[in-house]
Amino acid sequence: MVIRLTARTSLVLFLFAFTASAMARLWPGPRTQWLLRHRRAFGLAFAFSHAMHLVAILAFARLDAAAFAQQTRPLDWVTGGIAYVFIALLAATSWDGAVRWMGVRRWRLLHTVGIAYLWISFMATFGKRIPMSAAYGLAVALLVAALVLRVIGSARVRQWCLSRRKIA
């Protein structure tokens, strides 16, 4: 139950961090500006929630190795391990000094690739469970909606920038 709970709380916190910029661009206002200002806190809360998720997974592996082996594959450890490396790197570089230390271009690349990998990881994890319970379809729908928001938000900014260049 702890594994399921932390997976769900992690998803919600991830979605807030993942969509904050797009929502602030698409619907400027006090609520979306608040979300944008607190995006880092949501990202760090996600990292903490997912750390608790990892602790629960390791406890399951230790307490019932046979059941754990039935429910996981070696590939899960590889893909999940990569996700946890990204989570650690994103959390470790979520302070302003990291941007100065790494440089904006490398910092942005790390965060873009890391967040994309985590989005894919959530999609794969929740998507493969839809046959077990249609409720997992809600998580997949939220992830798709979040991606659509980011794409639309990004396209709107690019369109605005291009229109501004034509005026100038």
C-alpha positions in Angstrom: 0.0 0.0 0.0 2.9 2.4 0.8 4.3 1.7 -2.7 1.0 2.6 -4.3 0.5 5.7 -2.2 3.9 7.1 -2.8 3.6 6.4 -6.5 0.4 8.4 -6.6 1.7 11.3 -4.5 4.8 11.4 -6.6 2.8 11.6 -9.7 0.7 14.5 -8.4 3.8 16.4 -7.3 5.6 15.7 -10.5 2.6 16.9 -12.6 2.5 20.2 -10.6 6.2 20.8 -11.3 5.9 19.5 -14.9 3.1 21.9 -15.9 3.8 25.0 -13.8 5.5 27.0 -16.6 2.9 26.1 -19.2 0.0 26.9 -17.0 1.5 30.3 -16.0 1.9 31.1 -19.7 -1.5 29.9 -20.8 -3.5 31.2 -17.9 -1.6 34.1 -16.3 -3.0 34.9 -12.9 -2.3 34.7 -9.1 -2.9 30.9 -8.8 -0.6 29.9 -11.8 2.0 32.5 -10.7 2.0 30.9 -7.2 2.4 27.5 -8.8 5.3 28.8 -10.9 7.0 30.4 -7.9 6.7 27.1 -6.0 7.7 24.8 -8.8 11.0 24.1 -7.1 9.3 23.1 -3.9 7.0 20.8 -5.8 10.0 19.2 -7.5 11.8 18.7 -4.2 8.6 17.3 -2.6 8.4 14.9 -5.6 12.0 13.8 -5.0 11.3 13.2 -1.3 8.0 11.3 -2.1 9.8 9.1 -4.6 12.7 8.5 -2.2 10.0 7.1 0.2 8.7 5.1 -2.7 12.2 3.6 -3.1 12.4 2.8 0.6 9.1 1.0 0.4 10.2 -0.9 -2.7 13.4 -2.0 -0.9 11.5 -3.0 2.2 9.2 -5.1 0.0 12.2 -6.8 -1.7 13.7 -7.5 1.7 10.5 -8.7 3.5 9.1 -10.9 0.7 11.9 -11.6 -1.8 9.8 -14.3 -3.6 6.8 -12.0 -4.2 9.1 -9.2 -5.2 10.8 -11.4 -7.7 7.5 -12.3 -9.2 6.4 -8.7 -9.7 9.6 -7.2 -11.1 12.1 -7.9 -13.8 15.8 -7.0 -14.1 14.9 -4.4 -16.7 12.7 -2.7 -14.1 15.8 -2.2 -11.9 17.7 -0.6 -14.8 15.0 1.7 -16.0 14.0 2.6 -12.4 17.6 3.1 -11.5 18.1 5.6 -14.3 14.9 7.4 -13.1 16.3 7.6 -9.6 19.6 8.9 -10.9 17.7 11.7 -12.7 15.6 12.4 -9.6 18.8 12.8 -7.5 20.5 15.0 -10.2 17.4 17.2 -10.6 17.0 17.6 -6.8 20.8 18.3 -6.4 20.7 21.0 -9.1 17.5 22.7 -8.1 19.2 25.7 -6.6 20.3 28.9 -8.3 24.0 28.2 -7.6 23.8 25.0 -9.7 22.7 27.0 -12.7 25.7 29.3 -12.4 28.0 26.4 -11.7 26.8 24.2 -14.6 25.9 27.0 -17.0 22.3 27.7 -18.2 22.6 25.5 -21.3 23.9 22.3 -19.5 21.5 22.9 -16.6 18.5 23.3 -19.0 19.6 20.2 -20.9 19.8 18.1 -17.7 16.4 19.2 -16.5 14.8 18.8 -19.9 16.1 15.3 -20.5 15.5 14.3 -16.8 11.9 15.5 -16.7 11.2 13.9 -20.1 12.7 10.6 -18.9 10.6 10.8 -15.7 7.4 11.5 -17.8 8.1 8.5 -19.9 8.8 6.4 -16.8 5.5 7.4 -15.3 3.7 6.6 -18.6 5.2 3.2 -18.9 4.7 2.3 -15.2 1.0 3.4 -15.1 0.2 2.4 -18.6 1.3 -1.2 -18.2 -1.0 -1.5 -15.2 -4.2 -0.5 -17.1 -5.1 -4.1 -17.8 -5.1 -4.8 -14.1 -7.3 -1.8 -13.3 -8.8 0.8 -15.5 -8.1 3.4 -12.7 -4.6 3.6 -14.0 -6.0 5.1 -17.1 -6.7 8.3 -15.2 -3.0 8.6 -14.4 -2.1 8.1 -18.1 -4.8 10.6 -19.1 -3.3 13.2 -16.7 0.2 12.6 -18.0 -1.0 13.0 -21.6 -2.9 16.2 -20.7 0.2 17.5 -18.9 2.3 16.9 -22.0 -0.3 18.6 -24.2 -0.3 21.6 -21.8 3.5 21.8 -22.1 3.5 21.6 -25.9 0.8 24.2 -26.2 2.4 26.5 -23.7 5.7 26.2 -25.5 4.2 26.7 -29.0 2.3 29.8 -27.7 5.5 31.4 -26.4 7.3 30.6 -29.7 4.4 32.1 -31.7 4.4 35.2 -29.6 8.2 35.6 -29.9 8.0 35.2 -33.7 5.1 37.8 -33.9 7.2 40.2 -31.9 10.1 39.9 -34.2 7.9 40.7 -37.2 6.7 43.9 -35.5 10.2 45.0 -34.7 
